[in-house]
Amino acid sequence: MAFPHLQQPSFLLANLKADSINKPFAQRCQDLVKIIEDFPAKELHAIFPWLVESIFGSLDGVLVGWNLRCLQGRVNPVEYSTAMEFLDPSGPMMKLVYKLQAEDYNFDFPVSYLPGPVKASIQENVLPDSPLYHNKVQFPPTGGLGLNLALNPFEYYMFYFALSLISQKPMPMSLHVRTSDCAYFILVDRYLSWFLPTEGSVPPPLCSSPGGSSPSPAPRTPAMPFASYGLHTSLLKRHISHQTSVNADPASHEIWRSETLLQVFVEMWLHHYSLEMYQKMQSPHAKESFTPTEEHVLVVRLLLKHLHAFANSLKPDQASPSAHSHATSPLEEFKRAAVPRFVQQKLYVFLQHCFGHWPLDASFRAVLEMWLSYLQPWRYAPEKQALGSDPQPRCVSEKWAPFIQENLLMYTKLFVSFLNRALRTDLVSPKNALMVFRVAKVFAQPNLAEMIQKGEQLFLEPELIIPHRQHRLFTVTTSFLSPWPPVVTDASFKVKSHVYSLEGQDCKYTPMFGPEIRTLVLRLAQLITQAKQTAKSISDQYVESPTGRSFLSWLTFGLTDTNSCYPANDLDEIGQDSIRKTDEYLEKALEYLRQIFRLSEAQLAQLTLALGSARDENGKQQLPDCIVGEEGLILTPLGRYQIINGLRRFEIEYQGDLELQPIRSYEITSLVRALFRLSSAINRRFAGQMAALCSRNDFLGSFCRYHLTEPALSNRHLLSPVGRRQVANPARGPRLSLRFLGSYRTLLLLLMAFFVASLFCIGPLPCSLLLVLGYVLYAVAMTLLTERGKLHQL
């Protein structure tokens, strides 16, 4: 595609818009590469906003752009490879960004599409804490609509890229897309690896012309003074202002891209819930407008894992506290401060909201793994790879004690939130059992519980009244980009400042290893034991069903048992293997909880014994937890939980006339009703004759009683499990029941019998006679067995 250099930008943009409709995707990308190489920044400036929106979609979610969240290499290999090459950190799109960056162009970004707390703060003329927004707010002219941010090309590109994850509509459930295989997820990983390198320094910007350079964006003055914010200076500017140009590292001029990338990702993906609102409304019922998706959480987990690897890539001498006193590069300072200054506060509030509002289903696994990834920075340390694969869990080194203490609430308060969720879930489900197992396994790592307990002890230490400490508290919690505070050697003060900065000065802290949480853990252990017994009962029933009663029910034409033992759950759908996994997960989780909280074997044995005594006379069905009142059984809160989650149930049987029970899903409604009218007419017409036949004491009487009476009628009992006794049912005379002919199963068997008979050249009438003869022989045998059983009972 050739465009003359004298062509006006408006024509260039119009041609590109026309090509986006008429040309294939690969050809359009090739044309864009040539345009980026050949055209000057003055003309590219006009097409940049349109190009960014055409790639990432509109901020209101109407336009999907290239749909990177669904683009996969195995489904659309050509489009995937073309898009990834074009958007690569070293690709043509980034060349365009740097080309425009060198000319110091600005682009307007509407404030209305920023996360809720940021938007609300700016609209109230209060500048957000993040330096990402400083000196960028542009107020509209008279008669204009809305506030805008004046962003440089790199910021504008990253804002759109990050927001496309949450601004676009969620993928439909029918579209089975694995997030880690999508172009968007892989691009996030590439950008993180490029701009937050674990080895070496950040690569310099790629220039479209030899010898070109891309200077840092010039500072801008705010359009209007804001209230309630402190002075924040860039890490880069602070670093350069304290060093001479001779000692300055050339790579330090590009650290602003790393700062910007991380700030944009954290602000757009995590800053949807304000800390002030969280501290005022610490309730899972607090209403927030933003609801994260599973895909969103998976991308955040990728960010956290990379940040741990990025921070842990510091050399031991650089990571030590004494390194602050020596001249270090901006990248080294950034590695030390990235997680505590940028991520910790917003991630904590984000996780608290997810733990309190996420549905009680298996999709919570994504949130759980994100949380567990943050809790284990040692998994992403360089020494982890050097140690190799060891089946035994390694002891958590004491070097991680400062991280655990400065993130104490991430371990303790979120663990309590998980406990409360686990107590409300169906632990018989293998997916829920796996989540409990994962959390217990992580917290049971050797030395981890001891370090968490040490952190709690530091927080609970009596605070010494030192006048200057109040000032230091606010110094510690200021922005990452403010001048470095003095090194705080008091570990207790560090823990207190962490807790108070997130929960407020008046917070009431409940120790994770205190008596209240220990009671919750014992309740969870009790539910785990119950779930293990329930899974075993389901397993026993699952084994017995296909070989015994189920096979006979297909051969006989009687009614199906309407009083099954357990309600359906995912165990019924997956089978015996999942039952085995559930038992394995729960058994290991129970052992890990015993290790973490030092539960004695006697306590666990007492729980098992108490649950075992609740079994009924068959040794299988367990009654829900209840107490005996004046009017019968009264469910306890635990009993209601057990019924809701299908862990236990009362044995409820149909007590009425079997002919009048509700029509089942496996029966033909109209046919059942017609057969009932027919059998009722026969019973009224021949009631006397049937009664006379059934009263005989010979074989014919036994044969008629087998077919015309209800064998289980005399065994009915009251519904209440307390003081069960047999009741006198109203006497019903012998009668004929034709309801079995209204079952799909019966009709299917008859059709199969006629079909097989036709293969052997047997007509319908002979086949019917053979079926009747076969049934008569079967009925004779069953009559003899029934009479013999009655003789043994006498």
Buried (B, 14 or more C-beta within 10 A) or exposed (E): EEBEEEEEBEEBBEBBEEBEEEBEBBEBBBBBBEBBEEBEBEBBBBBBBEBBBBBBBBBEBEEBBBBBBBBBBEEBEEBBEBBBBBBBBEBBBBBBBBBBBBEBBBBBBBBBBBBBBBBBBBEEBEBBBBBBBBEBBBEEEEEEEEBBBBBBBBBBBBBBBBBBBBBBEEBEEEEEBEBEBBBBBBBBBBBBBBBBBBEEBBBBBBBBEEEEEBEBBEEBEBBEEBEEBEEBBBBBEBBBEEEEEEEBBEBBBBBBBBBBBBBBBBBBBBBBBBBEBBBEEBEBEBEBEBEBBBBBBBBBBBBBBBBBBBBBBBEEEBBEEEBEEEEBBBBBBBBBBBBBBBBBBBBBBBBBBBBBBBEEEBEBBBBBBBBBBBBBBBBBBBEBEEEEEEEEEEEBEEEBBBBBBBBBBBBBBBBBBBBEBBBEBBBBBBBBBBBBBBBBBBBBBEBBBEBBBBBBEBBBBEEEEEEEBEEBBEBBBBBBBBEEEEEBEBBBBBBBBBBBBBBBEEBEBBBBBEEEBBEBBBBBBBBBBBBBBBBBBBBBBBEEBEEEEEEEBEEEBEBBEEEEBBEEBBBBEBEEEBBEBBBBBBBBBBBBBBBBBEBEEEEBEEBBEEBEEBBEEEEBBBBBBBEEEEEEBEBEEBBEBBBEBBBBBBBEEEEEEBBEEEBBEEBBEEBBBBBBEEBBEBBEEBEEEBBEBBEEEEEEBBBBBBBBBBEEEEEBEEEEBEEEEEEEBEEEEBBEBBBBBBBEBBEEBBEEBBEEBEEEEBEEEEBBEEBEEEEEEEEBEBBBEBBEEEEEEE
